[in-house]
Amino acid sequence: MPRDLAILACTECKRRNYTTTRNKKTQTERVELMKFCPFERKRTLHRETK
């Protein structure tokens, strides 16, 4: 199964807020999404962590 679980962390507060899935074959680099951070109370960039 090529889908993989990706944990997203906020770039400003460094907390892990979201999980999503990604296709390992089509997305080889790390996922970056604009998501709402409840600790910062604004939309920030979230990156995939290990």
mmCIF entry with sequence, helices, sheets and N, C-alpha, C, O atoms, coordinates in Angstrom:
data_MODEL
# 
_entry.id   MODEL 
# 
_entity.id                         1 
_entity.type                       polymer 
_entity.pdbx_number_of_molecules   1 
# 
_entity_poly.entity_id                      1 
_entity_poly.type                           'polypeptide(L)' 
_entity_poly.nstd_linkage                   no 
_entity_poly.nstd_monomer                   no 
_entity_poly.pdbx_seq_one_letter_code       MPRDLAILACTECKRRNYTTTRNKKTQTERVELMKFCPFERKRTLHRETK 
_entity_poly.pdbx_seq_one_letter_code_can   MPRDLAILACTECKRRNYTTTRNKKTQTERVELMKFCPFERKRTLHRETK 
_entity_poly.pdbx_strand_id                 A 
# 
loop_
_entity_poly_seq.entity_id 
_entity_poly_seq.num 
_entity_poly_seq.mon_id 
_entity_poly_seq.hetero 
1 1  MET n 
1 2  PRO n 
1 3  ARG n 
1 4  ASP n 
1 5  LEU n 
1 6  ALA n 
1 7  ILE n 
1 8  LEU n 
1 9  ALA n 
1 10 CYS n 
1 11 THR n 
1 12 GLU n 
1 13 CYS n 
1 14 LYS n 
1 15 ARG n 
1 16 ARG n 
1 17 ASN n 
1 18 TYR n 
1 19 THR n 
1 20 THR n 
1 21 THR n 
1 22 ARG n 
1 23 ASN n 
1 24 LYS n 
1 25 LYS n 
1 26 THR n 
1 27 GLN n 
1 28 THR n 
1 29 GLU n 
1 30 ARG n 
1 31 VAL n 
1 32 GLU n 
1 33 LEU n 
1 34 MET n 
1 35 LYS n 
1 36 PHE n 
1 37 CYS n 
1 38 PRO n 
1 39 PHE n 
1 40 GLU n 
1 41 ARG n 
1 42 LYS n 
1 43 ARG n 
1 44 THR n 
1 45 LEU n 
1 46 HIS n 
1 47 ARG n 
1 48 GLU n 
1 49 THR n 
1 50 LYS n 
# 
_struct_asym.id          A 
_struct_asym.entity_id   1 
# 
_struct_sheet.id               AA1 
_struct_sheet.type             ? 
_struct_sheet.number_strands   4 
_struct_sheet.details          ? 
# 
loop_
_struct_sheet_order.sheet_id 
_struct_sheet_order.range_id_1 
_struct_sheet_order.range_id_2 
_struct_sheet_order.offset 
_struct_sheet_order.sense 
AA1 1 2 ? anti-parallel 
AA1 2 3 ? anti-parallel 
AA1 3 4 ? anti-parallel 
# 
loop_
_struct_sheet_range.sheet_id 
_struct_sheet_range.id 
_struct_sheet_range.beg_label_comp_id 
_struct_sheet_range.beg_label_asym_id 
_struct_sheet_range.beg_label_seq_id 
_struct_sheet_range.pdbx_beg_PDB_ins_code 
_struct_sheet_range.end_label_comp_id 
_struct_sheet_range.end_label_asym_id 
_struct_sheet_range.end_label_seq_id 
_struct_sheet_range.pdbx_end_PDB_ins_code 
_struct_sheet_range.beg_auth_comp_id 
_struct_sheet_range.beg_auth_asym_id 
_struct_sheet_range.beg_auth_seq_id 
_struct_sheet_range.end_auth_comp_id 
_struct_sheet_range.end_auth_asym_id 
_struct_sheet_range.end_auth_seq_id 
AA1 1 ARG A 16 ? ASN A 23 ? ARG A 16 ASN A 23 
AA1 2 ARG A 3  ? CYS A 10 ? ARG A 3  CYS A 10 
AA1 3 LYS A 42 ? THR A 49 ? LYS A 42 THR A 49 
AA1 4 GLU A 32 ? CYS A 37 ? GLU A 32 CYS A 37 
# 
loop_
_atom_site.group_PDB 
_atom_site.id 
_atom_site.type_symbol 
_atom_site.label_atom_id 
_atom_site.label_alt_id 
_atom_site.label_comp_id 
_atom_site.label_asym_id 
_atom_site.label_entity_id 
_atom_site.label_seq_id 
_atom_site.pdbx_PDB_ins_code 
_atom_site.Cartn_x 
_atom_site.Cartn_y 
_atom_site.Cartn_z 
_atom_site.occupancy 
_atom_site.B_iso_or_equiv 
_atom_site.pdbx_formal_charge 
_atom_site.auth_seq_id 
_atom_site.auth_comp_id 
_atom_site.auth_asym_id 
_atom_site.auth_atom_id 
_atom_site.pdbx_PDB_model_num 
ATOM 1   N N  . MET A 1 1  ? 0.843  -1.179 0.000  1.00 0.00 ? 1  MET A N  1 
ATOM 2   C CA . MET A 1 1  ? 0.000  0.000  0.000  1.00 0.00 ? 1  MET A CA 1 
ATOM 3   C C  . MET A 1 1  ? 0.886  1.239  0.000  1.00 0.00 ? 1  MET A C  1 
ATOM 4   O O  . MET A 1 1  ? 1.678  1.411  0.926  1.00 0.00 ? 1  MET A O  1 
ATOM 5   N N  . PRO A 1 2  ? 0.783  2.105  -0.999 1.00 0.00 ? 2  PRO A N  1 
ATOM 6   C CA . PRO A 1 2  ? 1.717  3.224  -1.119 1.00 0.00 ? 2  PRO A CA 1 
ATOM 7   C C  . PRO A 1 2  ? 1.385  4.424  -0.243 1.00 0.00 ? 2  PRO A C  1 
ATOM 8   O O  . PRO A 1 2  ? 2.216  5.327  -0.144 1.00 0.00 ? 2  PRO A O  1 
ATOM 9   N N  . ARG A 1 3  ? 0.221  4.489  0.396  1.00 0.00 ? 3  ARG A N  1 
ATOM 10  C CA . ARG A 1 3  ? -0.107 5.666  1.221  1.00 0.00 ? 3  ARG A CA 1 
ATOM 11  C C  . ARG A 1 3  ? 0.562  5.564  2.582  1.00 0.00 ? 3  ARG A C  1 
ATOM 12  O O  . ARG A 1 3  ? 0.635  4.495  3.189  1.00 0.00 ? 3  ARG A O  1 
ATOM 13  N N  . ASP A 1 4  ? 1.047  6.713  3.040  1.00 0.00 ? 4  ASP A N  1 
ATOM 14  C CA . ASP A 1 4  ? 1.825  6.760  4.267  1.00 0.00 ? 4  ASP A CA 1 
ATOM 15  C C  . ASP A 1 4  ? 1.246  7.841  5.183  1.00 0.00 ? 4  ASP A C  1 
ATOM 16  O O  . ASP A 1 4  ? 0.759  8.865  4.704  1.00 0.00 ? 4  ASP A O  1 
ATOM 17  N N  . LEU A 1 5  ? 1.297  7.618  6.482  1.00 0.00 ? 5  LEU A N  1 
ATOM 18  C CA . LEU A 1 5  ? 0.819  8.597  7.447  1.00 0.00 ? 5  LEU A CA 1 
ATOM 19  C C  . LEU A 1 5  ? 1.856  9.702  7.609  1.00 0.00 ? 5  LEU A C  1 
ATOM 20  O O  . LEU A 1 5  ? 3.039  9.423  7.800  1.00 0.00 ? 5  LEU A O  1 
ATOM 21  N N  . ALA A 1 6  ? 1.413  10.960 7.534  1.00 0.00 ? 6  ALA A N  1 
ATOM 22  C CA . ALA A 1 6  ? 2.295  12.111 7.680  1.00 0.00 ? 6  ALA A CA 1 
ATOM 23  C C  . ALA A 1 6  ? 1.824  12.946 8.861  1.00 0.00 ? 6  ALA A C  1 
ATOM 24  O O  . ALA A 1 6  ? 0.650  13.307 8.944  1.00 0.00 ? 6  ALA A O  1 
ATOM 25  N N  . ILE A 1 7  ? 2.747  13.256 9.783  1.00 0.00 ? 7  ILE A N  1 
ATOM 26  C CA . ILE A 1 7  ? 2.440  14.084 10.941 1.00 0.00 ? 7  ILE A CA 1 
ATOM 27  C C  . ILE A 1 7  ? 2.906  15.502 10.629 1.00 0.00 ? 7  ILE A C  1 
ATOM 28  O O  . ILE A 1 7  ? 4.057  15.714 10.248 1.00 0.00 ? 7  ILE A O  1 
ATOM 29  N N  . LEU A 1 8  ? 1.998  16.477 10.793 1.00 0.00 ? 8  LEU A N  1 
ATOM 30  C CA . LEU A 1 8  ? 2.309  17.863 10.463 1.00 0.00 ? 8  LEU A CA 1 
ATOM 31  C C  . LEU A 1 8  ? 2.579  18.657 11.733 1.00 0.00 ? 8  LEU A C  1 
ATOM 32  O O  . LEU A 1 8  ? 1.816  18.586 12.696 1.00 0.00 ? 8  LEU A O  1 
ATOM 33  N N  . ALA A 1 9  ? 3.690  19.427 11.725 1.00 0.00 ? 9  ALA A N  1 
ATOM 34  C CA . ALA A 1 9  ? 4.061  20.261 12.859 1.00 0.00 ? 9  ALA A CA 1 
ATOM 35  C C  . ALA A 1 9  ? 4.095  21.717 12.427 1.00 0.00 ? 9  ALA A C  1 
ATOM 36  O O  . ALA A 1 9  ? 4.492  22.033 11.305 1.00 0.00 ? 9  ALA A O  1 
ATOM 37  N N  . CYS A 1 10 ? 3.679  22.592 13.318 1.00 0.00 ? 10 CYS A N  1 
ATOM 38  C CA . CYS A 1 10 ? 3.670  24.032 13.053 1.00 0.00 ? 10 CYS A CA 1 
ATOM 39  C C  . CYS A 1 10 ? 5.111  24.534 12.983 1.00 0.00 ? 10 CYS A C  1 
ATOM 40  O O  . CYS A 1 10 ? 5.955  24.115 13.775 1.00 0.00 ? 10 CYS A O  1 
ATOM 41  N N  . THR A 1 11 ? 5.393  25.430 12.037 1.00 0.00 ? 11 THR A N  1 
ATOM 42  C CA . THR A 1 11 ? 6.754  25.956 11.904 1.00 0.00 ? 11 THR A CA 1 
ATOM 43  C C  . THR A 1 11 ? 7.051  27.041 12.927 1.00 0.00 ? 11 THR A C  1 
ATOM 44  O O  . THR A 1 11 ? 8.218  27.350 13.171 1.00 0.00 ? 11 THR A O  1 
ATOM 45  N N  . GLU A 1 12 ? 6.019  27.628 13.533 1.00 0.00 ? 12 GLU A N  1 
ATOM 46  C CA . GLU A 1 12 ? 6.251  28.700 14.499 1.00 0.00 ? 12 GLU A CA 1 
ATOM 47  C C  . GLU A 1 12 ? 6.329  28.192 15.934 1.00 0.00 ? 12 GLU A C  1 
ATOM 48  O O  . GLU A 1 12 ? 7.247  28.562 16.665 1.00 0.00 ? 12 GLU A O  1 
ATOM 49  N N  . CYS A 1 13 ? 5.385  27.353 16.351 1.00 0.00 ? 13 CYS A N  1 
ATOM 50  C CA . CYS A 1 13 ? 5.400  26.870 17.739 1.00 0.00 ? 13 CYS A CA 1 
ATOM 51  C C  . CYS A 1 13 ? 5.985  25.463 17.863 1.00 0.00 ? 13 CYS A C  1 
ATOM 52  O O  . CYS A 1 13 ? 6.203  24.987 18.978 1.00 0.00 ? 13 CYS A O  1 
ATOM 53  N N  . LYS A 1 14 ? 6.243  24.789 16.738 1.00 0.00 ? 14 LYS A N  1 
ATOM 54  C CA . LYS A 1 14 ? 6.871  23.455 16.684 1.00 0.00 ? 14 LYS A CA 1 
ATOM 55  C C  . LYS A 1 14 ? 6.038  22.344 17.305 1.00 0.00 ? 14 LYS A C  1 
ATOM 56  O O  . LYS A 1 14 ? 6.572  21.289 17.649 1.00 0.00 ? 14 LYS A O  1 
ATOM 57  N N  . ARG A 1 15 ? 4.747  22.565 17.450 1.00 0.00 ? 15 ARG A N  1 
ATOM 58  C CA . ARG A 1 15 ? 3.881  21.521 18.009 1.00 0.00 ? 15 ARG A CA 1 
ATOM 59  C C  . ARG A 1 15 ? 3.266  20.709 16.889 1.00 0.00 ? 15 ARG A C  1 
ATOM 60  O O  . ARG A 1 15 ? 3.003  21.227 15.804 1.00 0.00 ? 15 ARG A O  1 
ATOM 61  N N  . ARG A 1 16 ? 3.038  19.440 17.155 1.00 0.00 ? 16 ARG A N  1 
ATOM 62  C CA . ARG A 1 16 ? 2.466  18.525 16.161 1.00 0.00 ? 16 ARG A CA 1 
ATOM 63  C C  . ARG A 1 16 ? 0.950  18.545 16.306 1.00 0.00 ? 16 ARG A C  1 
ATOM 64  O O  . ARG A 1 16 ? 0.401  18.001 17.265 1.00 0.00 ? 16 ARG A O  1 
ATOM 65  N N  . ASN A 1 17 ? 0.277  19.180 15.343 1.00 0.00 ? 17 ASN A N  1 
ATOM 66  C CA . ASN A 1 17 ? -1.155 19.418 15.462 1.00 0.00 ? 17 ASN A CA 1 
ATOM 67  C C  . ASN A 1 17 ? -2.012 18.517 14.589 1.00 0.00 ? 17 ASN A C  1 
ATOM 68  O O  . ASN A 1 17 ? -3.135 18.189 14.973 1.00 0.00 ? 17 ASN A O  1 
ATOM 69  N N  . TYR A 1 18 ? -1.521 18.107 13.428 1.00 0.00 ? 18 TYR A N  1 
ATOM 70  C CA . TYR A 1 18 ? -2.362 17.425 12.454 1.00 0.00 ? 18 TYR A CA 1 
ATOM 71  C C  . TYR A 1 18 ? -1.691 16.160 11.933 1.00 0.00 ? 18 TYR A C  1 
ATOM 72  O O  . TYR A 1 18 ? -0.467 16.027 11.959 1.00 0.00 ? 18 TYR A O  1 
ATOM 73  N N  . THR A 1 19 ? -2.526 15.230 11.459 1.00 0.00 ? 19 THR A N  1 
ATOM 74  C CA . THR A 1 19 ? -2.044 14.065 10.723 1.00 0.00 ? 19 THR A CA 1 
ATOM 75  C C  . THR A 1 19 ? -2.799 14.001 9.407  1.00 0.00 ? 19 THR A C  1 
ATOM 76  O O  . THR A 1 19 ? -3.968 14.380 9.334  1.00 0.00 ? 19 THR A O  1 
ATOM 77  N N  . THR A 1 20 ? -2.138 13.527 8.382  1.00 0.00 ? 20 THR A N  1 
ATOM 78  C CA . THR A 1 20 ? -2.747 13.354 7.075  1.00 0.00 ? 20 THR A CA 1 
ATOM 79  C C  . THR A 1 20 ? -2.044 12.186 6.389  1.00 0.00 ? 20 THR A C  1 
ATOM 80  O O  . THR A 1 20 ? -1.078 11.641 6.923  1.00 0.00 ? 20 THR A O  1 
ATOM 81  N N  . THR A 1 21 ? -2.519 11.807 5.223  1.00 0.00 ? 21 THR A N  1 
ATOM 82  C CA . THR A 1 21 ? -1.867 10.748 4.471  1.00 0.00 ? 21 THR A CA 1 
ATOM 83  C C  . THR A 1 21 ? -1.287 11.339 3.192  1.00 0.00 ? 21 THR A C  1 
ATOM 84  O O  . THR A 1 21 ? -1.757 12.358 2.685  1.00 0.00 ? 21 THR A O  1 
ATOM 85  N N  . ARG A 1 22 ? -0.259 10.675 2.687  1.00 0.00 ? 22 ARG A N  1 
ATOM 86  C CA . ARG A 1 22 ? 0.346  11.097 1.428  1.00 0.00 ? 22 ARG A CA 1 
ATOM 87  C C  . ARG A 1 22 ? 0.731  9.865  0.632  1.00 0.00 ? 22 ARG A C  1 
ATOM 88  O O  . ARG A 1 22 ? 0.958  8.790  1.188  1.00 0.00 ? 22 ARG A O  1 
ATOM 89  N N  . ASN A 1 23 ? 0.800  10.039 -0.672 1.00 0.00 ? 23 ASN A N  1 
ATOM 90  C CA . ASN A 1 23 ? 1.197  8.955  -1.559 1.00 0.00 ? 23 ASN A CA 1 
ATOM 91  C C  . ASN A 1 23 ? 2.717  9.004  -1.708 1.00 0.00 ? 23 ASN A C  1 
ATOM 92  O O  . ASN A 1 23 ? 3.255  9.985  -2.221 1.00 0.00 ? 23 ASN A O  1 
ATOM 93  N N  . LYS A 1 24 ? 3.410  7.961  -1.266 1.00 0.00 ? 24 LYS A N  1 
ATOM 94  C CA . LYS A 1 24 ? 4.873  7.944  -1.289 1.00 0.00 ? 24 LYS A CA 1 
ATOM 95  C C  . LYS A 1 24 ? 5.441  7.936  -2.700 1.00 0.00 ? 24 LYS A C  1 
ATOM 96  O O  . LYS A 1 24 ? 6.548  8.425  -2.926 1.00 0.00 ? 24 LYS A O  1 
ATOM 97  N N  . LYS A 1 25 ? 4.695  7.386  -3.647 1.00 0.00 ? 25 LYS A N  1 
ATOM 98  C CA . LYS A 1 25 ? 5.222  7.300  -5.009 1.00 0.00 ? 25 LYS A CA 1 
ATOM 99  C C  . LYS A 1 25 ? 5.129  8.622  -5.756 1.00 0.00 ? 25 LYS A C  1 
ATOM 100 O O  . LYS A 1 25 ? 6.022  8.943  -6.541 1.00 0.00 ? 25 LYS A O  1 
ATOM 101 N N  . THR A 1 26 ? 4.079  9.391  -5.535 1.00 0.00 ? 26 THR A N  1 
ATOM 102 C CA . THR A 1 26 ? 3.924  10.647 -6.265 1.00 0.00 ? 26 THR A CA 1 
ATOM 103 C C  . THR A 1 26 ? 4.493  11.846 -5.511 1.00 0.00 ? 26 THR A C  1 
ATOM 104 O O  . THR A 1 26 ? 4.959  12.796 -6.140 1.00 0.00 ? 26 THR A O  1 
ATOM 105 N N  . GLN A 1 27 ? 4.466  11.824 -4.183 1.00 0.00 ? 27 GLN A N  1 
ATOM 106 C CA . GLN A 1 27 ? 5.009  12.915 -3.378 1.00 0.00 ? 27 GLN A CA 1 
ATOM 107 C C  . GLN A 1 27 ? 6.256  12.424 -2.659 1.00 0.00 ? 27 GLN A C  1 
ATOM 108 O O  . GLN A 1 27 ? 6.170  11.845 -1.576 1.00 0.00 ? 27 GLN A O  1 
ATOM 109 N N  . THR A 1 28 ? 7.403  12.655 -3.258 1.00 0.00 ? 28 THR A N  1 
ATOM 110 C CA . THR A 1 28 ? 8.645  12.164 -2.664 1.00 0.00 ? 28 THR A CA 1 
ATOM 111 C C  . THR A 1 28 ? 9.202  13.135 -1.629 1.00 0.00 ? 28 THR A C  1 
ATOM 112 O O  . THR A 1 28 ? 9.912  12.715 -0.715 1.00 0.00 ? 28 THR A O  1 
ATOM 113 N N  . GLU A 1 29 ? 8.890  14.442 -1.755 1.00 0.00 ? 29 GLU A N  1 
ATOM 114 C CA . GLU A 1 29 ? 9.374  15.411 -0.775 1.00 0.00 ? 29 GLU A CA 1 
ATOM 115 C C  . GLU A 1 29 ? 8.363  15.544 0.365  1.00 0.00 ? 29 GLU A C  1 
ATOM 116 O O  . GLU A 1 29 ? 7.272  14.976 0.310  1.00 0.00 ? 29 GLU A O  1 
ATOM 117 N N  . ARG A 1 30 ? 8.738  16.297 1.393  1.00 0.00 ? 30 ARG A N  1 
ATOM 118 C CA . ARG A 1 30 ? 7.874  16.454 2.560  1.00 0.00 ? 30 ARG A CA 1 
ATOM 119 C C  . ARG A 1 30 ? 6.671  17.346 2.247  1.00 0.00 ? 30 ARG A C  1 
ATOM 120 O O  . ARG A 1 30 ? 6.751  18.253 1.418  1.00 0.00 ? 30 ARG A O  1 
ATOM 121 N N  . VAL A 1 31 ? 5.568  17.071 2.922  1.00 0.00 ? 31 VAL A N  1 
ATOM 122 C CA . VAL A 1 31 ? 4.325  17.801 2.702  1.00 0.00 ? 31 VAL A CA 1 
ATOM 123 C C  . VAL A 1 31 ? 4.370  19.113 3.476  1.00 0.00 ? 31 VAL A C  1 
ATOM 124 O O  . VAL A 1 31 ? 4.784  19.142 4.635  1.00 0.00 ? 31 VAL A O  1 
ATOM 125 N N  . GLU A 1 32 ? 3.938  20.210 2.824  1.00 0.00 ? 32 GLU A N  1 
ATOM 126 C CA . GLU A 1 32 ? 3.816  21.510 3.475  1.00 0.00 ? 32 GLU A CA 1 
ATOM 127 C C  . GLU A 1 32 ? 2.425  22.058 3.192  1.00 0.00 ? 32 GLU A C  1 
ATOM 128 O O  . GLU A 1 32 ? 2.038  22.206 2.033  1.00 0.00 ? 32 GLU A O  1 
ATOM 129 N N  . LEU A 1 33 ? 1.669  22.362 4.251  1.00 0.00 ? 33 LEU A N  1 
ATOM 130 C CA . LEU A 1 33 ? 0.307  22.855 4.108  1.00 0.00 ? 33 LEU A CA 1 
ATOM 131 C C  . LEU A 1 33 ? 0.078  24.039 5.040  1.00 0.00 ? 33 LEU A C  1 
ATOM 132 O O  . LEU A 1 33 ? 0.654  24.112 6.126  1.00 0.00 ? 33 LEU A O  1 
ATOM 133 N N  . MET A 1 34 ? -0.773 24.966 4.600  1.00 0.00 ? 34 MET A N  1 
ATOM 134 C CA . MET A 1 34 ? -1.209 26.057 5.469  1.00 0.00 ? 34 MET A CA 1 
ATOM 135 C C  . MET A 1 34 ? -2.408 25.543 6.279  1.00 0.00 ? 34 MET A C  1 
ATOM 136 O O  . MET A 1 34 ? -3.458 25.232 5.718  1.00 0.00 ? 34 MET A O  1 
ATOM 137 N N  . LYS A 1 35 ? -2.238 25.459 7.593  1.00 0.00 ? 35 LYS A N  1 
ATOM 138 C CA . LYS A 1 35 ? -3.285 24.964 8.477  1.00 0.00 ? 35 LYS A CA 1 
ATOM 139 C C  . LYS A 1 35 ? -3.447 25.930 9.654  1.00 0.00 ? 35 LYS A C  1 
ATOM 140 O O  . LYS A 1 35 ? -2.563 26.740 9.933  1.00 0.00 ? 35 LYS A O  1 
ATOM 141 N N  . PHE A 1 36 ? -4.586 25.831 10.336 1.00 0.00 ? 36 PHE A N  1 
ATOM 142 C CA . PHE A 1 36 ? -4.830 26.663 11.508 1.00 0.00 ? 36 PHE A CA 1 
ATOM 143 C C  . PHE A 1 36 ? -4.141 26.051 12.714 1.00 0.00 ? 36 PHE A C  1 
ATOM 144 O O  . PHE A 1 36 ? -4.342 24.877 13.026 1.00 0.00 ? 36 PHE A O  1 
ATOM 145 N N  . CYS A 1 37 ? -3.322 26.859 13.396 1.00 0.00 ? 37 CYS A N  1 
ATOM 146 C CA . CYS A 1 37 ? -2.656 26.414 14.626 1.00 0.00 ? 37 CYS A CA 1 
ATOM 147 C C  . CYS A 1 37 ? -3.467 26.921 15.817 1.00 0.00 ? 37 CYS A C  1 
ATOM 148 O O  . CYS A 1 37 ? -3.577 28.133 15.999 1.00 0.00 ? 37 CYS A O  1 
ATOM 149 N N  . PRO A 1 38 ? -4.039 26.034 16.634 1.00 0.00 ? 38 PRO A N  1 
ATOM 150 C CA . PRO A 1 38 ? -4.853 26.490 17.761 1.00 0.00 ? 38 PRO A CA 1 
ATOM 151 C C  . PRO A 1 38 ? -4.034 27.167 18.861 1.00 0.00 ? 38 PRO A C  1 
ATOM 152 O O  . PRO A 1 38 ? -4.590 27.930 19.650 1.00 0.00 ? 38 PRO A O  1 
ATOM 153 N N  . PHE A 1 39 ? -2.732 26.907 18.930 1.00 0.00 ? 39 PHE A N  1 
ATOM 154 C CA . PHE A 1 39 ? -1.895 27.519 19.956 1.00 0.00 ? 39 PHE A CA 1 
ATOM 155 C C  . PHE A 1 39 ? -1.465 28.927 19.553 1.00 0.00 ? 39 PHE A C  1 
ATOM 156 O O  . PHE A 1 39 ? -1.345 29.805 20.407 1.00 0.00 ? 39 PHE A O  1 
ATOM 157 N N  . GLU A 1 40 ? -1.233 29.147 18.264 1.00 0.00 ? 40 GLU A N  1 
ATOM 158 C CA . GLU A 1 40 ? -0.897 30.467 17.751 1.00 0.00 ? 40 GLU A CA 1 
ATOM 159 C C  . GLU A 1 40 ? -2.150 31.277 17.414 1.00 0.00 ? 40 GLU A C  1 
ATOM 160 O O  . GLU A 1 40 ? -2.090 32.501 17.298 1.00 0.00 ? 40 GLU A O  1 
ATOM 161 N N  . ARG A 1 41 ? -3.277 30.594 17.257 1.00 0.00 ? 41 ARG A N  1 
ATOM 162 C CA . ARG A 1 41 ? -4.573 31.186 16.905 1.00 0.00 ? 41 ARG A CA 1 
ATOM 163 C C  . ARG A 1 41 ? -4.544 31.918 15.569 1.00 0.00 ? 41 ARG A C  1 
ATOM 164 O O  . ARG A 1 41 ? -5.132 32.988 15.419 1.00 0.00 ? 41 ARG A O  1 
ATOM 165 N N  . LYS A 1 42 ? -3.839 31.314 14.590 1.00 0.00 ? 42 LYS A N  1 
ATOM 166 C CA . LYS A 1 42 ? -3.789 31.858 13.235 1.00 0.00 ? 42 LYS A CA 1 
ATOM 167 C C  . LYS A 1 42 ? -3.352 30.752 12.282 1.00 0.00 ? 42 LYS A C  1 
ATOM 168 O O  . LYS A 1 42 ? -2.923 29.681 12.711 1.00 0.00 ? 42 LYS A O  1 
ATOM 169 N N  . ARG A 1 43 ? -3.466 31.022 10.989 1.00 0.00 ? 43 ARG A N  1 
ATOM 170 C CA . ARG A 1 43 ? -3.034 30.058 9.975  1.00 0.00 ? 43 ARG A CA 1 
ATOM 171 C C  . ARG A 1 43 ? -1.528 30.165 9.807  1.00 0.00 ? 43 ARG A C  1 
ATOM 172 O O  . ARG A 1 43 ? -0.994 31.251 9.576  1.00 0.00 ? 43 ARG A O  1 
ATOM 173 N N  . THR A 1 44 ? -0.842 29.027 9.924  1.00 0.00 ? 44 THR A N  1 
ATOM 174 C CA . THR A 1 44 ? 0.608  28.992 9.779  1.00 0.00 ? 44 THR A CA 1 
ATOM 175 C C  . THR A 1 44 ? 0.987  27.827 8.875  1.00 0.00 ? 44 THR A C  1 
ATOM 176 O O  . THR A 1 44 ? 0.167  26.956 8.586  1.00 0.00 ? 44 THR A O  1 
ATOM 177 N N  . LEU A 1 45 ? 2.220  27.824 8.442  1.00 0.00 ? 45 LEU A N  1 
ATOM 178 C CA . LEU A 1 45 ? 2.735  26.744 7.618  1.00 0.00 ? 45 LEU A CA 1 
ATOM 179 C C  . LEU A 1 45 ? 3.037  25.539 8.487  1.00 0.00 ? 45 LEU A C  1 
ATOM 180 O O  . LEU A 1 45 ? 3.720  25.656 9.504  1.00 0.00 ? 45 LEU A O  1 
ATOM 181 N N  . HIS A 1 46 ? 2.529  24.379 8.090  1.00 0.00 ? 46 HIS A N  1 
ATOM 182 C CA . HIS A 1 46 ? 2.781  23.128 8.803  1.00 0.00 ? 46 HIS A CA 1 
ATOM 183 C C  . HIS A 1 46 ? 3.576  22.211 7.861  1.00 0.00 ? 46 HIS A C  1 
ATOM 184 O O  . HIS A 1 46 ? 3.222  22.041 6.695  1.00 0.00 ? 46 HIS A O  1 
ATOM 185 N N  . ARG A 1 47 ? 4.650  21.631 8.389  1.00 0.00 ? 47 ARG A N  1 
ATOM 186 C CA . ARG A 1 47 ? 5.501  20.730 7.610  1.00 0.00 ? 47 ARG A CA 1 
ATOM 187 C C  . ARG A 1 47 ? 5.449  19.325 8.186  1.00 0.00 ? 47 ARG A C  1 
ATOM 188 O O  . ARG A 1 47 ? 5.178  19.118 9.369  1.00 0.00 ? 47 ARG A O  1 
ATOM 189 N N  . GLU A 1 48 ? 5.716  18.383 7.320  1.00 0.00 ? 48 GLU A N  1 
ATOM 190 C CA . GLU A 1 48 ? 5.745  16.979 7.736  1.00 0.00 ? 48 GLU A CA 1 
ATOM 191 C C  . GLU A 1 48 ? 6.992  16.711 8.577  1.00 0.00 ? 48 GLU A C  1 
ATOM 192 O O  . GLU A 1 48 ? 8.088  17.152 8.231  1.00 0.00 ? 48 GLU A O  1 
ATOM 193 N N  . THR A 1 49 ? 6.819  15.985 9.681  1.00 0.00 ? 49 THR A N  1 
ATOM 194 C CA . THR A 1 49 ? 7.928  15.601 10.548 1.00 0.00 ? 49 THR A CA 1 
ATOM 195 C C  . THR A 1 49 ? 8.130  14.104 10.490 1.00 0.00 ? 49 THR A C  1 
ATOM 196 O O  . THR A 1 49 ? 7.299  13.384 9.937  1.00 0.00 ? 49 THR A O  1 
ATOM 197 N N  . LYS A 1 50 ? 9.201  13.641 11.042 1.00 0.00 ? 50 LYS A N  1 
ATOM 198 C CA . LYS A 1 50 ? 9.493  12.199 11.074 1.00 0.00 ? 50 LYS A CA 1 
ATOM 199 C C  . LYS A 1 50 ? 8.662  11.503 12.125 1.00 0.00 ? 50 LYS A C  1 
ATOM 200 O O  . LYS A 1 50 ? 8.773  10.289 12.295 1.00 0.00 ? 50 LYS A O  1 
# 
